[in-house]
């Protein structure tokens, strides 16, 4: 009996499959975002131990051994967040949770400038190096605890046209909403397992905000964000 071996798909084919089979079905239809996912190579931002899973529909640990909460978000989640922020080329963006730098690379390719805050020093160094190798010059990674001292590390360059939290939170801190410029948008994954909601908050006035929750997902927690009790009396 003759055994035939199917060749492994090329990186370009695997990337195409990711876009067409995972990301488009998640209602990511913005042509700018789809083109960007083909141009910014996700596999270059994935830790070496997980290169073979670069295009898989899953979160990937960023540390060996894995550290709770420190993971690269699934491709479709990153893509949908990037789309729903409605970024413009003139936008100034804040990201909390740089991870490997992939989301910062996507954001920087759509906006004017990105400041990405990462609590883990080794990951901050990794993100900087990955962004440098990718030729992304308009994203800077700062190592800091974003939530400390009333989000002081986030406020240095505010206000921002867009803020994205690359991980989940129990609730959106008002201190972050205060950093939005008029018309600015914040994207976060909010709530508790087993179901969280993607939450897009738009600043419509000095003290007024409009909130939409267009889709559901689950994501690892960002570290040190306020964690109120789930119980209500």
C-alpha positions in Angstrom: 0.0 0.0 0.0 1.3 3.4 -1.0 1.1 6.1 1.7 0.8 9.7 0.5 1.7 12.7 2.7 -0.2 15.9 2.4 2.3 18.8 2.5 1.9 21.3 5.3 0.3 24.5 4.1 2.7 27.4 3.5 2.7 30.3 6.0 0.8 32.5 3.4 -1.8 29.8 2.9 -2.2 29.3 6.7 -2.6 33.1 7.2 -5.2 33.2 4.4 -7.1 30.3 6.0 -7.0 32.2 9.4 -8.5 35.3 7.8 -11.1 33.6 5.7 -12.2 30.8 8.2 -11.8 32.5 11.6 -11.8 36.3 11.2 -14.3 37.0 8.4 -17.0 34.8 10.0 -16.6 37.0 13.1 -17.9 39.9 11.1 -14.5 41.5 10.6 -15.2 42.9 7.1 -13.2 46.2 7.2 -10.9 45.9 4.2 -8.1 47.9 6.0 -8.1 45.4 8.9 -8.2 42.3 6.7 -5.3 43.6 4.6 -3.4 44.5 7.7 -3.8 40.9 9.1 -2.1 39.6 5.9 0.7 42.2 6.1 1.6 42.1 9.8 2.7 38.6 10.3 1.3 37.1 13.5 3.8 34.3 13.5 6.6 36.8 14.1 5.0 37.9 17.4 4.2 34.4 18.7 6.6 32.9 21.3 9.0 30.3 19.8 7.4 27.4 21.8 4.0 28.1 20.0 5.0 29.0 16.5 3.1 26.0 15.1 -0.1 27.4 16.7 0.3 31.0 15.4 -2.8 30.9 13.3 -4.9 28.7 15.6 -8.3 29.9 16.9 -7.0 30.2 20.5 -5.1 32.2 23.1 -1.4 31.5 23.3 0.6 31.6 26.5 3.4 34.3 26.5 5.5 32.7 29.2 7.1 29.3 29.8 5.8 28.0 32.1 2.5 29.8 31.4 1.6 32.6 33.8 -2.1 33.2 34.5 -3.4 36.1 32.5 -0.4 36.6 30.3 -1.6 35.4 26.9 -1.8 36.5 23.3 -5.5 37.0 22.4 -7.1 34.8 19.7 -6.7 36.2 16.2 -10.4 36.9 15.7 -10.6 38.8 19.0 -7.7 41.1 18.2 -9.1 41.7 14.7 -12.6 42.5 15.9 -11.3 44.9 18.6 -9.1 46.7 16.0 -12.1 47.0 13.7 -14.5 48.2 16.3 -12.2 51.0 17.5 -12.8 52.7 14.1 -9.2 54.1 14.1 -8.2 57.0 11.9 -4.6 57.8 10.7 -4.5 60.8 13.0 -5.5 58.9 16.2 -3.4 58.7 19.3 -3.9 55.3 21.0 -3.3 53.8 24.4 -3.1 50.0 24.8 -3.0 48.3 28.2 -1.3 44.9 28.0 1.4 44.9 25.3 2.1 41.2 25.5 4.2 40.2 22.5 3.5 43.5 20.7 1.2 42.1 18.0 -1.9 44.2 18.9 0.3 47.3 19.2 1.6 46.6 15.7 -2.0 46.3 14.3 -3.1 49.5 16.1 0.1 51.4 15.0 -0.6 50.5 11.4 -4.0 52.1 11.6 -3.3 55.1 13.8 -0.7 57.9 14.2 0.9 56.8 17.5 0.5 54.0 20.1 1.6 53.9 23.7 1.4 50.4 25.0 1.7 49.6 28.8 3.1 46.2 29.9 3.4 45.2 33.5 5.9 42.4 32.9 9.4 43.6 32.1 10.4 40.6 30.0 7.3 40.9 27.9 7.9 44.6 27.5 11.3 43.9 26.1 9.9 41.2 23.9 7.3 43.5 22.5 9.8 46.2 21.8 12.0 43.8 19.9 9.2 42.3 17.9 8.0 45.8 16.9 11.5 46.8 15.9 11.9 43.7 13.8 8.5 44.4 12.1 9.6 47.9 11.3 6.9 49.5 13.4 8.3 52.9 14.5 5.2 54.7 15.8 4.5 52.4 18.8 6.3 52.6 22.1 6.1 50.1 24.9 6.4 51.2 28.5 6.9 48.8 31.4 4.6 49.8 34.2 1.6 48.7 36.3 -1.1 50.5 34.3 -3.6 50.4 37.2 -1.2 51.8 39.9 -1.7 55.2 41.4 -4.9 56.0 39.7 -3.6 54.9 36.3 -0.8 57.5 36.4 1.3 55.6 33.9 -1.6 55.8 31.4 -2.3 59.5 31.8 1.1 60.9 30.8 0.3 61.2 27.2 -3.5 61.6 27.4 -6.0 62.4 26.3 -6.3 59.6 23.7 -8.5 59.1 20.7 -8.7 55.4 21.4 -7.9 53.1 24.3 -7.9 49.3 24.1 -7.5 46.8 26.9 -5.8 43.7 25.6 -7.3 41.4 28.3 -10.5 41.3 30.4 -11.6 43.4 33.3 -14.5 43.2 35.7 -15.5 46.7 35.0 -14.1 49.7 33.1 -12.3 52.1 35.6 -13.7 55.7 35.3 -10.0 56.9 35.4 -9.5 55.4 32.0 -12.7 56.9 30.6 -11.5 60.3 31.8 -8.4 59.8 29.5 -10.6 59.7 26.3 -10.6 62.8 24.1 -14.0 64.1 22.9 -15.3 61.4 20.4 -12.7 59.0 21.7 -13.5 55.2 21.9 -12.5 52.6 24.5 -12.6 48.9 23.7 -12.5 46.3 26.5 -13.7 42.8 27.3 -15.8 43.2 30.4 -17.5 40.8 32.9 -16.9 37.4 34.4 -16.6 33.8 33.1 -18.3 32.0 31.4 -19.4 34.9 29.3 -17.9 38.4 29.0 -19.0 41.2 26.7 -16.9 43.2 24.3 -17.7 46.8 25.4 -17.1 49.9 23.2 -17.5 53.2 25.1 -17.5 56.4 23.1 -17.1 59.8 24.8 -19.9 62.0 23.5 -19.4 65.0 25.8 -17.5 66.3 28.8 -19.2 63.8 31.2 -21.3 61.7 28.8 -20.5 58.4 27.3 -22.3 56.0 24.9 -21.8 52.2 25.4 -22.3 49.3 23.0 -21.7 45.6 23.7 -21.8 44.1 20.2 -20.3 40.6 20.9 -19.4 38.0 23.5 -16.1 36.3 24.3 -13.9 35.3 27.2 -10.3 36.6 27.8 -7.7 36.4 30.5 -7.7 39.1 33.2 -5.4 42.1 33.1 -3.4 42.2 36.3 -4.2 44.5 39.2 -7.4 46.1 37.8 -10.2 46.6 40.3 -12.1 43.4 41.0 -15.4 44.3 42.7 -17.6 41.6 44.3 -19.9 39.7 41.9 -22.6 39.6 44.6 -25.4 42.1 44.7 -27.9 42.5 47.6 
